[in-house]
Amino acid sequence: MYDVTRPQTFKSIEKWYQLMSDHGRGDVEVALVGNKCDLNSDKKVDSKQGENTATELGCHFYESSAKGDFN
């Protein structure tokens, strides 16, 4: 999960994915989630960036809002 208003959280995805791949179970479904999608005016990480990264990593992609109870 990353915060769509904080690009530095998005930049850490590949590191976290690599750690999960190295130390996690191989039989799990993985999803990349961009949180805080309700903050459109503050959004710094475009949905397309998230989708492209998820595709590269071979995982599902969602955007969500914990505050807005979406996804």
Residue frames as qw, qx, qy, qz and C-alpha x, y, z in Angstrom:
[[0.000, 0.891, 0.455, 0.000, 0.00, 0.00, 0.00],
 [0.401, 0.036, -0.003, 0.915, 1.16, 3.50, -0.75],
 [0.038, 0.724, 0.395, -0.564, -0.24, 6.97, -0.12],
 [0.505, 0.612, 0.431, 0.429, -1.26, 8.67, -3.40],
 [0.032, -0.990, -0.047, -0.129, -0.43, 12.06, -1.83],
 [0.427, -0.769, 0.454, 0.141, 3.14, 11.05, -0.85],
 [0.731, 0.571, -0.357, -0.111, 5.36, 9.98, -3.79],
 [0.013, 0.576, -0.787, 0.221, 8.10, 8.73, -1.46],
 [0.678, -0.079, 0.643, -0.348, 5.76, 5.93, -0.33],
 [0.842, 0.493, 0.038, -0.215, 5.29, 4.92, -3.98],
 [0.379, 0.724, -0.574, 0.048, 9.06, 4.86, -4.54],
 [0.329, -0.431, 0.792, -0.280, 9.39, 2.18, -1.82],
 [0.884, 0.136, 0.099, -0.437, 7.10, -0.33, -3.56],
 [0.768, 0.433, -0.472, -0.005, 9.79, -2.25, -5.43],
 [0.082, 0.458, -0.758, 0.456, 11.88, -2.61, -2.26],
 [0.593, -0.123, 0.542, -0.582, 8.88, -3.96, -0.30],
 [0.889, 0.288, -0.106, -0.339, 7.91, -6.24, -3.16],
 [0.556, 0.488, -0.656, 0.153, 11.43, -7.67, -3.31],
 [0.177, -0.337, 0.752, -0.538, 11.45, -8.30, 0.46],
 [0.775, 0.055, 0.318, -0.544, 8.08, -10.01, 0.21],
 [0.831, 0.412, -0.327, -0.182, 9.29, -12.14, -2.69],
 [0.361, 0.494, -0.731, 0.301, 12.48, -13.10, -0.88],
 [0.039, -0.174, 0.801, -0.572, 10.92, -13.92, 2.49],
 [0.627, 0.071, 0.270, -0.728, 7.20, -14.50, 1.93],
 [0.635, 0.152, 0.756, -0.040, 5.20, -17.45, 0.76],
 [0.053, -0.185, 0.633, 0.750, 5.05, -18.00, -2.97],
 [0.030, -0.384, -0.882, -0.272, 1.39, -19.02, -3.09],
 [0.013, 0.635, 0.489, -0.598, -0.29, -15.71, -2.24],
 [0.314, 0.751, 0.413, 0.408, -2.15, -13.22, -4.40],
 [0.384, -0.311, -0.126, 0.860, -0.51, -9.81, -4.30],
 [0.159, 0.851, 0.437, 0.242, -2.24, -6.46, -4.73],
 [0.337, 0.030, -0.096, 0.936, -0.83, -2.97, -4.95],
 [0.118, -0.803, -0.585, 0.000, -3.15, -0.43, -3.31],
 [0.208, 0.315, -0.041, 0.925, -3.02, 3.34, -3.65],
 [0.255, -0.623, -0.673, 0.308, -4.71, 4.74, -0.55],
 [0.062, -0.591, -0.212, 0.776, -6.33, 8.17, -0.03],
 [0.243, 0.279, 0.644, 0.670, -7.86, 8.31, -3.51],
 [0.053, -0.834, -0.547, 0.045, -10.50, 10.63, -2.05],
 [0.270, -0.772, 0.039, 0.575, -7.89, 13.42, -1.95],
 [0.672, 0.565, 0.348, 0.327, -7.89, 14.18, -5.69],
 [0.140, 0.974, -0.057, 0.168, -6.66, 17.75, -5.27],
 [0.390, -0.770, 0.506, 0.012, -3.60, 16.50, -3.30],
 [0.955, 0.108, 0.265, 0.076, -2.90, 13.46, -5.48],
 [0.045, -0.800, 0.516, 0.304, 0.75, 13.21, -6.51],
 [0.257, -0.191, 0.916, 0.244, 0.89, 9.62, -7.78],
 [0.560, 0.227, -0.303, -0.737, -1.22, 9.12, -10.88],
 [0.864, 0.015, 0.383, -0.326, -3.43, 6.04, -11.16],
 [0.808, 0.541, -0.228, -0.049, -1.64, 5.07, -14.37],
 [0.141, 0.644, -0.699, 0.278, 1.68, 4.93, -12.50],
 [0.570, -0.251, 0.666, -0.411, 0.16, 2.52, -10.00],
 [0.897, 0.310, 0.168, -0.268, -1.40, 0.39, -12.74],
 [0.615, 0.655, -0.436, 0.047, 1.86, 0.22, -14.69],
 [0.081, -0.546, 0.764, -0.335, 3.87, -0.77, -11.61],
 [0.739, -0.062, 0.544, -0.393, 1.32, -3.44, -10.68],
 [0.864, 0.471, -0.063, -0.168, 1.48, -4.82, -14.22],
 [0.377, 0.673, -0.612, 0.175, 5.29, -4.90, -14.11],
 [0.235, -0.390, 0.788, -0.415, 5.21, -6.74, -10.77],
 [0.393, -0.088, -0.870, -0.284, 2.44, -9.10, -11.89],
 [0.063, -0.303, -0.786, 0.535, -0.06, -8.11, -9.22],
 [0.001, 0.757, 0.628, 0.181, -3.54, -6.65, -8.93],
 [0.196, 0.116, -0.115, 0.967, -4.09, -2.89, -8.61],
 [0.205, -0.762, -0.610, -0.071, -6.68, -0.96, -6.63],
 [0.073, 0.364, -0.219, 0.902, -7.14, 2.55, -5.38],
 [0.445, -0.548, -0.703, 0.086, -8.89, 2.98, -2.07],
 [0.109, -0.568, 0.197, -0.792, -9.97, 5.44, 0.56],
 [0.348, -0.214, -0.819, 0.402, -10.02, 4.27, 4.15],
 [0.096, 0.209, 0.333, -0.914, -11.69, 7.53, 5.12],
 [0.510, 0.182, -0.218, -0.812, -14.30, 7.28, 2.36],
 [0.653, -0.004, 0.720, -0.236, -14.79, 3.51, 2.82],
 [0.706, 0.600, -0.164, -0.340, -14.03, 2.86, -0.85],
 [0.771, 0.386, -0.504, 0.054, -12.41, -0.43, -1.98]]
